């Protein structure tokens, strides 16, 4: 039977690229997103091959109702994220930090909990974090804290929820709409700077992360792993300090 995969936050960027990859692999794909218009646009781009529902991953009751309505699910990928909380630590506001925690740590936890009652025992749960958790880059303390918190759950849940496999992908700098909070010129300058400091010689694309997600879904002997996909940036992060 065809496996069913749910992608929380699958309407743009990494989530949408993952949906395209999984459809190409022959899986049934269900995507979610908070914005109904963006969801409709994503489903149109996927050519009607996927289904979706507008639901806020931070809403516990809504997420539980969503998964209950789906029935059995084989794999869940959670790309939900929120405010960036980027910038100098001295200027980091508690409102921005709380928004980042709610948008990522809370949203990803809520989605994962809601999926458990319908997730197949032989299935998988994949979180999407970010390379800021271990890069020691100035100006990313808020980002690092939130993403490290998600990553800390992975080995614990891999044991606690076994035989369900639990992993995460930790992307480096990926050219997706997440960066739209920056003016276009500043964004391009940032990408150019990161590309020069990255051994791979470029910033990443959403498809790079979609491939990593596909690996974690398909490899049934991998669990408790945080897979870094950053072009090697972590190896040369000091160049950005």
N, C-alpha and C positions, 0 to 999 in steps of 0.2 A: 504494500500500500504506500501511497505517496506520503512523505513526511510533511508535517505542518510546522512552519516556523513563524513566530510572532516577533516583529521588530518594533520595540517601543521607541518612538522618536524616529520613525522611518520615512519622514516626509521630505527630508533634504540632507545634503552632505553625506556623511558616513552612513547613516541609516538608509538613505535612498540607494546609495551605491550597493550596500549589502543586500537590499531587496532585489536589485537587478541581478546580482551574482547568484543569489539563491533561486530565483526563478529560472535562470539559465541552467542550474543544476537539477531542475525538475521538481523542486519542492513547492508545496502550496505556501504562499506568503500572505500574511496579514500584517498590515502596518497601522501604527497609531500616530497621532500628533495632536497638539492642543488646538491648532488653528485649522478650522474647517476648510477655508479656502486653500490653504497650502496642502491639506490632505487631498482635496479634489484634484489639484494640479499634479500631485505626485502620482495618484492613481491613473490619471490620464497619461502621464509619461511612461508608466509601466504597461500601458497598452491594454488595460482591462484585465490583465492576467492575475492581478492581485486584488485583494479586498482590504478594506480599512475602516477604521472608526475614529471619530474625534473624541479623545478622552485625555484628561489631564493626569499624568502619572503621579502627581502629588496628592490626588484625591483618592483616598483609600477605598471608600465605598464604590466609587466609579470604576476603579481598577478591578475590584473583586467582581463586580457585576459584569464587566467586560469579559474576564476570563471564564466566569461561570457560563456565560452565554456561548462561548466558543466550544466548550467541551475539550476533549483530549488535544494536547499540544506536545510536539516532540522537542522543539528547541525554542528558547527565548533569548533574544539579544536586546540589551537595554542600553540605548545611546542617549537617554534623556540627560539634558544639561540645562543650565540656567545662566544667571549673570556671571560675568567673568571674574570679578573680585581681583582683577589685575591692577598692578601699580605699586608704587613704593609702600612699604609696610607702614611708615609713619602716616600715610594718607588713607590707609584702608579703614573704611567706616564699618561699624557694626552692622548697619543696614545692608551694605553690600555683601558682607561676609554671610549674614543670615540668608540673604537671597541666593547666594551661591550654594550654601548648604541645603536649602530647601529645593533648589532646582536640580541638584545632582545627587548628593548623598541621600536625602530623604526620598526624592522621586525614584531613584534606582532601588532603594530598599523596599519601598511600597510596592513597586512593580514586581520585584522578585518574590515577595511574600504572597502577593495576590496570585501569582502563577503556580504556586506549589501544589494546590489541590488538583490541577489538571495536567501538570507536567509529567510526561512519561518517565518511569524509573530509569529507562535506558537513554533518556534525553540529556539535554545540556542547558546551562544557564551561562550567558556570556555578558559581562559588564564591559562598558567602554569607559576608561579613565583618561589619563593624559600624562605625558612624559614629564610634566612639571613636578610630579610627585617625587622625583628623585634627581632632578637636574641641577638643583642648587643655583638657579638663575635669579639674580636680584630682580625684585619687582613681581615675583610670582608666589610670595608666601601664602596668600589666600588661596590661590589655585592649588598649590602644593598640598596644603592642609586638607582640602576637600577631596582631592583625588587620592591622596594617600589613605584617607579614611575608607574609601570604597575598596581600594586594593587590599587593605588589612583584613577585610571580610573574606576574601577569596579562599585562602587556605583553610580557614575555619569552616566555611560552608562546604568546601569540598569534602571534608570529613563528616560534618554534621548531616549533610543532605545526601550522602552516598546511598545508592549508586548513581544518582544524578551527578553529572560532571559540572563543575563550576570553575570558570576561568575568566580572565579579563584580557583585553587588548589595551595597551598603553601607547597611544599614538604620540608622535612628535609633532612638529609644526605641519599641519595639513591645511591646504588651501580649500577651505569650505566657507559657507556663509557664517560660521561662528565668528569669523573675524570682521564681520560687517560693522561692528561697533566702532571700528577705527576708520578715519577718513581714508579714501582710496589711495592717496599718495603715500601716507604714512604706512598703510598696510603693505604696499608694494616695497617700500624701503625696508620694512621689517622682514618680509619674505627674502629679499636680496641678502640681507645680513645673515639670516639663518642659513640660507643656502651656502654661503661662503664658509660658514663654520661647520657644516655638516659633511662628513666624509662621503656621503652619497652624491654631494654636489647639487642638491636641489631640495626644495621643500616637498612634502608628500602630497599625494592626491587621495581623494576619498576611496578610489579603487584599490589603493595599496592596503588600506585598512579593511576593506571588504574581503580581500583575499585572505588576510590574517583571520578574520572572523570565520570564513569558510573552513580554514584549517582546523580551528578549535571545535567547530561543529562536527566536522567529519572524522577527526582522529579520536577514536573511542578509548585510547590509552593515555589521553592527556587530561589531567584535572589538577586543580590547585595551582595553576600557572598564571602569572601575569606576563603576557607576551609583549615585549617592547618592540615597537615598529616606528623607529624615529630616524632612520637613515644614518644611525651612528652618532647623532647629535650629543647624546649623553657622554660620549667618549671625549668630546672636545668642548664641553659646555663652558670651560674656563675662558675660552676665546671670546665669549660674549659678556664677560664680567667687566 
